[in-house]
Amino acid sequence: MDDPNTLAIPRNTDAWAAAPGSDLHRLFQLSMTMFERRDQENILRLAMSSVPALGPCQARSGYLLRDRELIEFLPDDHAPAAELADRLRALQGEDGLIAIPGAAWARAFGLRRPGGLSGYLVVTGEAEPSPHELFLLNVLAQQTAAAVANASLHQVEREHALQLSRLSDELAIMNQRLKDTVEDLQRRQLIHDAFTRIVASDGHENEIAATLHALTDRAVAVEDRFGNLLSWAGPGRPDPYPEPNLRREETLQQAANCNGLTRDRDRLVMVAQPRQEILGVIVLFDPGPTLQPQVIYALEHAAMALELRLSHARNLAEVELRLRRDLVEDLLAGTSDHSVFARSEAVGHNLHGPHYAVALQWLGAGTEDALAIAAWKAAKKVGMSILLARRSGMVVLFSSGRPDGAAFYRAVADEMGNGGGAIGVGGRCDSPADFARSFQEALRSLRIRQQSRLRNGITFFDELGIYRILGQGEGGADIETFVQEWLGSLQDYDRRHHSNLVPTLSQYLECGGNYSATASALVIHRSTLRYRLRRIREISHLDINDVDSRLNLHVATRAWRVLGG
């Protein structure tokens, strides 16, 4: 079967030559066939296979110039000729005869194009071809060169088209990435602006939670450092809110070690942590298996807003505490500067109106801070407006208005968890200059309470009566001795027999010796009163009608009441 790549030219070259124009016509057909092809090697092989149809010759080999190197293409039934490429390079792009072993005649036809040489077609024969055959071979070489150049141009165009297609695809990808980046930046800007407005307006925790919920469409909880709920936004709020579990500290530490964010089962936990201290926690519920970048970005900005909010609140609290402490210290020092009114207004306290100094001490070492917190909470519980400061070993406060002693003491004891403390309340203050005096009175009341038989409780200075005189200085022990001397026998009798002789005597003296008033106050019969008074005379060996004895007994019973009788 004939090779389809071979030009259909009769083997009888005389008959072909005898037909005017038939050789050129067929060569033109060959040229058209070569120009329709796009593969340079295929074109070269087609030309090589068509050489025998143009004369008594055959194509020995073909070459294409690629990267300045001649690449050889051989017919299937030929072996490569040694050193042929070197001989062709010696021609320097021109046509010429070359020596090939075993060939009587051999010529290299250059495949030239406008830009230079593109290859060679090497033809051999048993004899030199006629001029007409050489002309046809030259035409074949020219047409082959043109077809190779055309294929090269098409290949360049295809490569350009592929490159343009790749560039177009890459441009489309880059445009999509740019679009995604712009959309992401817009979302980030929206998140940034939302939380910036919250920070700028000193927004509270509920605004932070509501904004994060709106941005993520997930339920949000804002907790303090200890797991107490500060705010909730979104559906499904548990009621009551669950108490912190044993894993909370581990979770918070894990979050702190992972740039503030960690996953805890179906929750994302983000800590608000300026520097090394955790101030608060933001919890995002059911975030899904894959974390979207904008969700993390929103959480980070929410945590930043919460950090600023809680840090600001803490700083304000510390400044207010310092201002309150300094204000109290100035009042304790006896200032008469009326600027204290403006300073008290700055910390939210109205210094106008009557005030009372209060001094507190509680059992146990290291309880000063705890006592200050307990006193603050207790004052709020019973509705007291106070200025508070810590002093060595005690807590001092000034109460606007006379405090409810029993209620305040119970509230402090509840906060402290025990009733092992004493409270002294000074006299009334009507101007800043009175505060120092009231404080000294509170200290005297506190000291008297602590030196009394019942050391735990509250003592008001204006209720001390004569004890205000007797209690000056360090004479507490002397007063106890005084009470023991005048009432000791009666106290001992009351303890042994569970009687009420001392209260009866106290009430009798308070009523000025009036039998009816005393009996009514004690809710007893007059005859019972007479019996008790007779027993008092018998046991104490005192005449209660004697002026001096009566005075000393009255003072002793007053002191007994103040000391906790």
Secondary structure, 3 states (H helix, E strand, C coil): CCCCCCCCCCCCHHHHHHCCCHHHHHHHHHHHHHHHCCCHHHHHHHHHHHHHHHCCEEEEEEEEEECCEEEEECCCCCCCCCCHHHHHHHCCCCCEECCCCCCCEEEEEEEEECCEEEEEEEEEECCCCCHHHHHHHHHHHHHHHHHHHHHHHHHHHHHHHHHHHHHHHHHHHHHHHHHHHHHHHHHHHHHHHHHHHHHHCCCCHHHHHHHHHHHHCCCEEEEECCCCEEEEECCCCCCCCCCCCCCHHHHHHHHHHCCCEEEECCEEEEEECCCCCCCEEEEEECCCCCCCHHHHHHHHHHHHHHHHHHHHHHHHHHHHHHHHHHHHHHHHCCCCCCHHHHHHHHCCCCCCCCEEEEEEEECCCCCHHHHHHHHHHHHHHCCCCEEEEEECCEEEEEEECCCCHHHHHHHHHHHHCCCCEEEEEEEEECCHHHHHHHHHHHHHHHHHHHHCCCCCEEEEHHHCCCHHHHCCCCCHHHHHHHHHHHHHHHHHHHHHHCCCHHHHHHHHHHCCCCHHHHHHHHCCCHHHHHHHHHHHHHHHCCCCCCHHHHHHHHHHHHHHHHCCC
